[in-house]
């Protein structure tokens, strides 16, 4: 059910094909996604691997940079095992913590001795980043790198200055961006990095764009001017409602508005920086055996999926490898079961055989039937100047459902700003699904779950918007039973 990335020019070309009496395709509204952001949205889920020297300390998640490099010694590191988990879970991309805030480097950096070169692992000859990116390439997974801007180990140096660190980090960033092939995302964590101001990130940004032009930049705080995607304000896996892809350069600098601007975005903001939702399969980011009994259940992961991917975000789900360098079977099994449940749920749109009508019509090339044709190249749009529309689906027979999903044509910007869904058994008396009574944003994908209802008619109501609606997909579904595990 994922929307495949489509060049905006191709989308417009499809919409403007010569048809008698048809209107041209709708014009984009406001700021819109670039090609990197469209590709990023298409991933839907990304794996995070927190692995490093913290893994080999006792219940440490934020190392102080003082742990000896020698303790890093995975006994059975197998990045291909990680990738098999991702393939079973339908996760197409992954990000490795090449250097977390403790400063320990998982590659043979020429600029520090605090790295695998002084570890017991492989007698100091190993390179986790190399094994990771090679495994990604072999398994068709897109590789990303977390290079933590904050570095506690470097801070311990008596001659530390921000200017010296700027050059140190730039050198390491260039190593990773030039020596390891295609890098699809780089992650600039803002934790502890307040001293690193926008001018510092300016130099680092140039390195990324020069060496990896297609690389998505995750940014926070002072790196926002260069960010393709933003943090969404918590680590619980729940985006706001609404969650706009747009934000505002002023709001993200205003402490009072900061977390709201992250979690919900800013309607009609001046920058297109959608939210990436990071959360771990466990209470901690790094592996601790004490948490083997606290791995998030399939039901927990489904809830997170619906409040991240299902709220116009991309889910960044952390899998912490253990001291062997392997993923625990419970984390892997739950992720695979989640994928099976998602596929079972969204493979059967109960509206697929409906008769469809709408009160706002643009022409044959934008017919409301395209909402249920499962074709990413087609979409429904209303006529210019009319922002509302009632779209009615008449099913062949009454169906029971407890989930719905709506997708907007994000290449055309945020358009709809208020919508709801109703159901009926006679086509005359309508009941609003309570969970949809105050919905605002749509974006790439919006999912709503509710108590089961049985109906022969479903009505999608577009109640307000910036401009005429442009919607790719609408469906109602029955949630798979395995998602309740």
C-alpha positions in Angstrom: 0.0 0.0 0.0 3.0 2.3 0.0 3.0 5.3 -2.4 5.8 4.8 -4.8 8.0 7.9 -5.4 6.9 9.6 -8.6 8.7 12.5 -10.2 6.4 15.5 -9.9 6.8 16.3 -13.6 5.5 12.8 -14.4 2.5 13.3 -12.1 1.6 16.6 -13.7 2.1 15.1 -17.2 -0.4 12.4 -16.3 -2.9 14.9 -15.0 -2.6 17.3 -18.0 -3.1 14.7 -20.8 -5.4 16.0 -23.5 -9.0 15.1 -22.6 -12.0 17.0 -23.8 -13.4 19.4 -21.3 -10.9 18.2 -18.6 -9.2 20.8 -16.3 -5.4 20.8 -16.0 -3.8 19.3 -13.0 -4.1 21.4 -9.8 -1.3 23.7 -9.1 0.9 23.0 -6.0 0.0 24.9 -2.8 2.7 26.4 -0.5 6.1 24.7 0.0 6.4 21.2 -1.3 8.7 18.2 -0.8 12.0 17.9 -2.7 13.1 14.6 -4.4 15.0 13.5 -1.3 12.0 14.0 0.9 9.8 12.0 -1.6 12.2 9.1 -1.5 12.4 9.3 2.3 8.6 9.2 2.6 8.5 6.2 0.3 10.7 4.2 2.9 7.9 4.4 5.5 10.0 2.6 8.1 13.7 2.8 8.8 15.7 0.7 11.2 18.0 2.3 13.8 21.0 0.3 15.2 22.4 1.7 18.4 25.6 -0.3 18.8 29.0 0.8 20.3 31.1 1.0 23.4 27.9 1.6 25.5 26.8 -1.9 24.6 29.8 -3.3 26.5 29.3 -1.3 29.7 26.8 -2.1 32.4 23.5 -0.5 31.7 24.9 2.6 30.0 23.0 4.5 27.4 24.8 7.8 27.4 28.5 7.1 27.9 30.9 9.7 29.4 33.7 9.1 26.9 36.0 7.5 29.5 35.4 3.8 28.9 38.5 2.1 27.5 38.3 1.3 23.8 39.6 -2.2 24.5 36.2 -3.3 26.0 34.5 -3.2 22.6 34.6 -6.9 21.5 31.5 -8.4 19.8 32.0 -12.2 19.6 29.8 -13.0 16.6 29.1 -9.7 14.8 26.9 -10.5 11.8 25.3 -7.5 10.0 23.7 -9.8 7.5 21.6 -11.2 10.4 20.5 -7.6 11.1 19.5 -7.2 7.4 17.5 -10.5 7.4 15.4 -9.0 10.3 14.8 -5.9 8.1 13.8 -8.0 5.1 11.4 -10.0 7.1 10.0 -6.8 8.6 9.7 -5.1 5.2 12.0 -2.3 6.3 14.0 -0.9 3.3 16.6 1.4 5.1 18.8 1.4 8.1 21.0 3.9 10.1 24.0 2.9 12.2 25.4 4.8 15.2 28.9 5.2 13.8 29.8 7.5 16.7 27.4 8.2 19.6 27.8 10.9 22.2 30.5 8.9 24.0 32.8 9.6 21.0 33.8 6.0 20.3 34.1 5.4 16.5 33.0 2.2 14.8 35.4 2.7 11.9 39.1 3.1 11.4 39.1 6.9 11.6 42.4 8.6 10.9 41.5 11.4 13.3 41.2 9.6 16.7 42.5 6.6 18.6 39.2 6.3 20.4 37.9 3.7 17.9 37.8 0.1 16.9 41.5 0.3 16.0 42.2 0.1 19.8 39.6 -2.4 20.6 40.0 -6.1 21.3 37.7 -7.0 18.4 39.6 -8.4 15.4 42.9 -7.3 17.1 42.0 -3.7 16.2 41.6 -4.4 12.5 37.8 -4.4 12.3 35.4 -1.9 10.8 31.8 -2.1 11.8 30.7 0.7 9.4 32.2 -1.3 6.5 30.5 -4.5 7.5 27.2 -2.6 7.9 27.2 -0.8 4.6 28.4 -4.0 2.8 25.5 -6.0 4.3 23.1 -3.2 3.4 24.2 -3.3 -0.2 24.2 -7.1 -0.4 20.6 -7.2 0.9 19.2 -4.2 -1.0 18.9 -2.0 2.1 19.6 1.7 2.0 22.4 2.6 4.4 22.4 5.7 6.7 24.9 7.0 9.2 24.4 8.5 12.7 27.5 10.7 13.4 26.7 12.3 16.8 27.6 16.0 16.8 28.1 16.0 20.5 31.3 14.1 21.6 32.1 13.7 25.3 35.4 12.0 24.7 36.7 15.0 22.7 35.4 17.4 25.3 37.8 15.7 27.8 40.8 17.0 25.8 42.4 20.0 27.7 42.8 21.9 24.5 39.2 21.4 23.3 37.6 24.3 21.4 34.5 24.4 19.3 36.6 25.6 16.3 38.9 22.6 16.7 36.0 20.2 17.0 34.3 21.7 14.0 37.3 20.6 11.9 37.6 17.3 13.7 34.0 16.4 13.0 34.2 17.7 9.4 37.1 15.4 8.8 35.2 12.4 10.1 32.1 13.3 8.2 34.1 13.4 5.0 35.6 10.0 5.8 32.1 8.5 6.2 30.6 10.3 3.2 33.4 9.4 0.8 34.7 6.0 1.8 31.6 3.9 2.2 29.5 4.2 -1.0 26.0 5.5 -1.2 24.7 7.0 2.1 21.0 7.7 2.2 20.6 9.6 5.5 22.8 11.3 8.0 21.5 11.9 11.5 22.5 15.1 13.4 21.3 14.5 17.0 20.7 17.7 18.9 21.2 16.2 22.4 24.1 18.0 24.2 25.0 19.9 21.0 23.8 23.4 21.9 27.3 24.9 21.5 27.3 23.9 17.8 25.7 26.9 16.2 24.3 27.2 12.7 27.7 28.5 11.2 29.3 25.3 12.4 26.7 23.2 10.6 27.1 25.3 7.5 30.5 23.7 6.8 29.3 20.2 7.6 26.2 20.7 5.4 28.5 21.6 2.4 30.4 18.3 2.9 27.2 16.2 2.8 25.9 18.0 -0.3 29.2 17.8 -2.2 29.8 14.1 -1.4 26.2 12.7 -1.1 23.7 15.0 -3.0 20.9 12.5 -2.5 21.5 12.1 1.3 18.6 13.1 3.6 19.7 15.2 6.5 18.0 14.7 9.9 18.4 17.9 11.8 17.5 19.4 15.1 17.9 22.8 16.8 20.8 24.7 15.1 21.0 22.4 12.1 17.4 23.0 11.0 18.3 25.4 8.2 19.9 22.4 6.5 17.4 19.7 7.5 15.3 17.6 5.1 13.5 16.0 8.1 13.0 16.9 11.7 12.7 15.3 15.1 9.1 15.0 16.2 9.7 16.0 19.8 9.5 12.8 21.8 10.9 9.2 21.8 7.6 7.4 22.5 6.6 7.0 18.9 3.6 9.3 18.9 3.3 12.2 16.4 0.9 15.0 17.1 -2.6 15.3 15.7 -2.4 17.2 13.5 1.1 16.6 12.1 2.0 18.9 9.3 5.1 18.4 7.1 5.6 22.2 7.2 7.1 24.1 10.0 8.3 27.7 10.6 11.8 29.0 11.0 10.7 31.3 13.8 8.6 28.7 15.7 11.5 26.2 15.9 13.6 28.8 17.6 11.0 29.9 20.1 11.4 27.8 23.2 7.7 28.1 24.1 6.6 26.9 20.7 9.5 24.5 20.1 8.0 21.1 21.0 4.6 21.9 19.4 6.4 22.9 16.2 8.2 19.6 16.3 5.3 17.4 17.2 2.6 19.0 15.2 4.4 21.1 12.6 3.1 24.5 11.6 0.1 24.8 9.2 1.3 26.8 6.2 4.8 27.1 7.6 7.6 28.5 5.4 9.7 25.3 5.4 8.9 21.8 4.3 10.6 19.6 7.0 8.5 16.5 7.8 8.7 14.6 11.0 10.8 11.4 11.6 9.7 9.4 14.6 12.4 7.6 16.5 11.6 5.0 19.1 13.3 1.8 20.4 11.9 -1.8 20.5 13.0 -1.7 24.2 13.0 0.9 27.0 16.7 1.7 26.2 18.5 2.6 23.0 21.4 0.3 23.7 21.1 -3.4 24.4 20.7 -4.6 28.1 19.9 -8.2 28.8 17.7 -7.1 31.7 15.3 -5.7 29.1 14.8 -9.0 27.2 11.4 -9.3 29.0 10.5 -5.7 28.1 10.6 -5.8 24.3 7.6 -4.0 22.8 4.8 -6.4 21.8 3.3 -6.6 18.3 0.3 -4.6 19.6 2.7 -1.9 20.9 4.5 -1.7 17.6 1.2 -1.5 15.7 0.1 1.4 17.9 3.4 3.1 17.2 3.1 2.5 13.5 -0.4 4.1 13.4 0.7 7.1 15.4 3.9 7.7 13.3 3.5 6.4 9.7 -0.2 6.8 10.2 0.3 10.4 11.2 2.2 11.7 8.2 5.6 10.6 9.5 8.3 8.0 8.8 9.1 5.6 11.6 12.7 5.1 12.8 12.6 1.9 14.8 15.6 1.0 16.9 17.0 -2.5 17.1 19.9 -2.7 19.6 22.4 -5.5 18.8 23.7 -7.4 21.9 27.3 -8.0 23.0 27.6 -10.8 20.4 26.8 -8.3 17.7 23.4 -10.0 17.0 19.8 -9.0 17.3 17.7 -10.7 19.9 15.1 -13.2 18.3 12.2 -11.5 20.2 12.8 -8.1 18.6 13.2 -9.7 15.2 10.1 -11.9 15.5 7.8 -9.0 16.7 9.0 -6.8 13.8 8.2 -9.6 11.2 4.8 -10.2 12.8 4.0 -6.5 12.6 4.8 -6.5 8.9 2.5 -9.5 8.3 -0.3 -7.8 10.2 0.2 -4.6 8.2 0.1 -6.4 4.9 -3.0 -8.5 5.9 -4.8 -5.3 7.0 -4.1 -3.0 4.1 -4.2 -5.7 1.3 -8.0 -5.7 1.5 -9.7 -2.3 0.9 -13.4 -3.0 1.6 -14.3 -0.1 -0.6 -12.5 -1.5 -3.7 -15.7 -2.6 -5.4 -17.8 0.5 -4.4 -19.7 2.9 -6.6 -18.1 6.3 -6.0 -19.6 9.8 -6.3 -18.5 13.3 -5.2 -20.0 16.7 -4.9 -16.8 18.4 -6.2 -15.6 17.1 -9.6 -12.7 18.3 -11.7 -13.0 16.0 -14.7 -12.4 12.5 -15.9 -8.7 12.5 -15.2 -9.4 13.3 -11.6 -12.4 11.0 -11.0 -13.1 10.0 -7.4 -12.9 6.4 -8.4 -9.2 6.8 -8.5 -9.3 6.9 -4.7 -9.8 3.1 -4.7 -7.9 1.9 -7.8 -4.7 1.2 -6.0 -2.7 3.1 -8.6 -0.1 5.6 -7.3 -0.2 7.5 -10.6 -3.9 8.5 -10.4 -5.7 10.7 -7.9 -8.9 12.5 -7.2 -9.0 16.3 -7.3 -11.8 18.9 -7.1 -12.2 22.0 -9.2 -10.3 25.2 -8.5 -11.8 27.5 -5.9 -13.9 24.8 -4.1 -12.2 23.4 -1.0 -14.9 21.1 0.2 -16.2 17.8 -1.1 -18.4 14.9 0.0 -17.2 11.7 -1.5 -19.7 8.8 -1.1 -18.8 5.1 -1.5 -21.7 2.7 -2.0 -20.6 -0.9 -1.2 -22.1 -4.0 -2.8 -23.0 -5.2 0.6 -22.6 -4.1 4.2 -19.1 -4.6 5.6 -17.6 -4.5 9.1 -14.4 -2.4 9.5 -12.4 -0.8 12.3 -9.7 1.1 10.5 -9.4 3.7 7.7 -6.5 5.3 5.7 -6.4 8.5 3.6 -3.5 9.7 1.5 -2.9 13.2 0.0 -0.9 13.9 -3.2 2.0 15.4 -1.2 3.8 16.7 -4.3 1.0 19.2 -4.5 1.5 20.4 -0.9 -0.8 20.4 2.2 -4.3 21.1 0.8 -7.0 19.6 3.1 -7.1 21.1 6.6 -10.3 19.6 8.1 -12.0 16.3 7.3 -14.2 13.5 8.8 -15.7 10.1 7.9 -19.3 9.0 8.2 -21.1 5.7 7.7 -24.7 4.7 6.9 -26.8 1.7 6.1 -29.4 3.5 4.0 -27.5 6.3 2.4 -29.6 8.9 4.2 -28.9 8.7 7.9 -25.3 9.3 8.6 -23.2 8.7 11.7 -19.7 10.3 12.2 -17.0 7.9 13.3 -16.1 9.7 16.6 -12.3 9.4 16.1 -12.6 11.4 12.9 -14.7 14.3 14.2 -11.8 16.8 14.5 -9.2 15.6 12.0 -7.0 18.2 10.2 -3.9 17.1 8.4 -3.6 14.3 5.9 -0.2 14.3 4.2 1.5 11.2 3.0 -0.7 8.8 5.1 -3.2 9.2 7.8 -4.6 6.1 9.7 -7.5 6.1 12.1 -8.6 3.1 14.3 -11.9 2.8 16.0 -14.5 0.4 17.4 -15.9 -1.8 14.6 -18.8 -0.5 12.6 -20.9 -2.2 10.0 -22.2 -0.2 7.0 -23.2 -0.3 3.4 -22.2 3.4 2.7 -19.2 5.4 3.7 -18.7 9.1 3.2 -15.4 11.0 3.2 -16.1 14.6 4.0 -13.5 17.2 3.1 -14.7 20.1 5.2 -12.0 22.8 4.7 -8.7 23.4 3.0 -6.1 25.7 1.7 -7.2 24.9 -1.8 -9.1 22.2 -3.7 -8.5 18.7 -2.5 -6.0 16.3 -4.2 -6.2 12.8 -2.7 -4.5 9.6 -3.8 -6.1 6.8 -1.8 -9.0 6.2 0.6 -9.9 2.9 2.2 -11.6 1.2 5.1 -10.2 -2.0 6.5 -10.5 -4.7 9.2 -7.4 -4.9 11.4 -5.5 -8.2 11.3 -6.0 -10.3 14.5 -2.2 -10.8 14.8 -1.8 -7.1 15.5 -3.4 -7.7 18.9 -0.5 -9.9 20.1 
